[in-house]
Amino acid sequence: MNVSLKSKKRAVLPSRPSPPSVDRILEDVGGAEPDDPVFAILQQPQHPGETGEAERTFQQCRRHADVKHQLQEVGAVLTRQRDHLRAAGQRLDRHLAEVKGGLC
């Protein structure tokens, strides 16, 4: 039994309607009742603790990230200073050895 997919007729779908004009949208919004479900959702009070808690957590994370970045920068500066001090200490040891060698 050979069934071909091409034998099925394709359904012709109607074309999409064009989007409404700005004037039509404004007219619809202006004529909507105040208790329209769309506007009721927008007017629902937010839970008072959620926004404050989320903002506080965000600010805390931001401060931690800033402090981490500053610590990384300070760590790099301290590493360079340590290397500089080691080199200076080695030079001092060499000069001290030269002075001791010249006195003997």
Kinemage of the C-alpha trace (Angstrom):
@kinemage 1
@onewidth
@group {chain A} dominant
@subgroup {mainchain}
@vectorlist {calphas} color= white
{ca met a 1} P 0.000 0.000 0.000
{ca asn a 2} L 1.667 3.157 -1.211
{ca val a 3} L 0.339 6.295 0.424
{ca ser a 4} L 1.727 9.514 -0.875
{ca leu a 5} L 1.786 12.640 1.225
{ca lys a 6} L 1.339 14.730 -1.885
{ca ser a 7} L -2.112 13.335 -2.436
{ca lys a 8} L -3.493 15.221 0.581
{ca lys a 9} L -4.906 18.604 -0.233
{ca arg a 10} L -3.534 21.467 1.760
{ca ala a 11} L -6.056 23.566 3.559
{ca val a 12} L -6.017 27.157 2.440
{ca leu a 13} L -5.814 29.382 5.465
{ca pro a 14} L -7.265 32.859 5.410
{ca ser a 15} L -4.736 35.669 5.406
{ca arg a 16} L -3.973 37.380 8.667
{ca pro a 17} L -5.873 40.534 9.398
{ca ser a 18} L -3.853 43.717 9.345
{ca pro a 19} L -2.985 45.150 12.768
{ca pro a 20} L -5.231 47.921 14.054
{ca ser a 21} L -4.198 51.506 13.543
{ca val a 22} L -3.022 53.672 16.422
{ca asp a 23} L -6.244 55.654 16.238
{ca arg a 24} L -8.293 52.452 16.529
{ca ile a 25} L -6.265 51.295 19.543
{ca leu a 26} L -6.675 54.662 21.262
{ca glu a 27} L -10.400 54.586 20.536
{ca asp a 28} L -10.707 51.092 22.045
{ca val a 29} L -8.730 52.045 25.149
{ca gly a 30} L -10.663 55.277 25.575
{ca gly a 31} L -14.006 53.476 25.323
{ca ala a 32} L -13.118 50.712 27.765
{ca glu a 33} L -14.922 50.499 31.070
{ca pro a 34} L -12.883 51.292 34.197
{ca asp a 35} L -13.590 47.812 35.557
{ca asp a 36} L -12.265 46.135 32.391
{ca pro a 37} L -10.181 43.086 33.426
{ca val a 38} L -7.111 44.446 31.637
{ca phe a 39} L -7.125 47.587 33.754
{ca ala a 40} L -8.011 45.657 36.912
{ca ile a 41} L -4.833 43.587 36.562
{ca leu a 42} L -2.744 46.728 36.228
{ca gln a 43} L -4.282 48.197 39.379
{ca gln a 44} L -3.713 45.178 41.596
{ca pro a 45} L -1.612 46.220 44.568
{ca gln a 46} L 1.773 44.630 44.773
{ca his a 47} L 2.715 42.791 47.882
{ca pro a 48} L 4.496 45.451 49.928
{ca gly a 49} L 7.310 43.213 51.144
{ca glu a 50} L 8.223 41.697 47.790
{ca thr a 51} L 9.388 44.832 46.018
{ca gly a 52} L 11.326 46.114 49.017
{ca glu a 53} L 12.885 42.728 49.672
{ca ala a 54} L 13.839 42.250 46.024
{ca glu a 55} L 15.357 45.728 45.821
{ca arg a 56} L 17.254 45.235 49.080
{ca thr a 57} L 18.610 41.881 47.880
{ca phe a 58} L 19.602 43.391 44.534
{ca gln a 59} L 21.423 46.297 46.208
{ca gln a 60} L 23.190 43.904 48.572
{ca cys a 61} L 24.358 41.741 45.652
{ca arg a 62} L 25.502 44.843 43.829
{ca arg a 63} L 27.523 46.013 46.859
{ca his a 64} L 29.097 42.560 47.175
{ca ala a 65} L 30.070 42.604 43.500
{ca asp a 66} L 31.564 46.102 43.870
{ca val a 67} L 33.541 45.086 46.960
{ca lys a 68} L 34.773 41.931 45.202
{ca his a 69} L 35.984 44.017 42.270
{ca gln a 70} L 37.744 46.462 44.612
{ca leu a 71} L 39.387 43.585 46.490
{ca gln a 72} L 40.653 42.124 43.223
{ca glu a 73} L 42.155 45.484 42.263
{ca val a 74} L 43.760 45.916 45.694
{ca gly a 75} L 45.072 42.341 45.512
{ca ala a 76} L 46.765 43.097 42.191
{ca val a 77} L 48.320 46.281 43.629
{ca leu a 78} L 49.563 44.401 46.695
{ca thr a 79} L 51.071 41.671 44.518
{ca arg a 80} L 53.001 44.280 42.504
{ca gln a 81} L 54.182 45.997 45.684
{ca arg a 82} L 55.277 42.658 47.179
{ca asp a 83} L 57.292 41.867 44.051
{ca his a 84} L 58.851 45.337 44.166
{ca leu a 85} L 59.781 44.886 47.847
{ca arg a 86} L 61.287 41.452 47.170
{ca ala a 87} L 63.431 42.880 44.390
{ca ala a 88} L 64.486 45.773 46.641
{ca gly a 89} L 65.329 43.303 49.433
{ca gln a 90} L 67.459 41.240 47.063
{ca arg a 91} L 69.305 44.368 45.899
{ca leu a 92} L 69.853 45.376 49.515
{ca asp a 93} L 71.235 41.916 50.337
{ca arg a 94} L 73.653 42.164 47.389
{ca his a 95} L 74.816 45.643 48.429
{ca leu a 96} L 75.224 44.461 52.016
{ca ala a 97} L 77.307 41.494 50.828
{ca glu a 98} L 79.472 43.876 48.738
{ca val a 99} L 80.005 46.167 51.728
{ca lys a 100} L 80.869 43.245 54.010
{ca gly a 101} L 83.204 41.813 51.354
{ca gly a 102} L 84.987 45.158 50.950
{ca leu a 103} L 85.585 45.507 54.683
{ca cys a 104} L 87.208 42.139 55.169
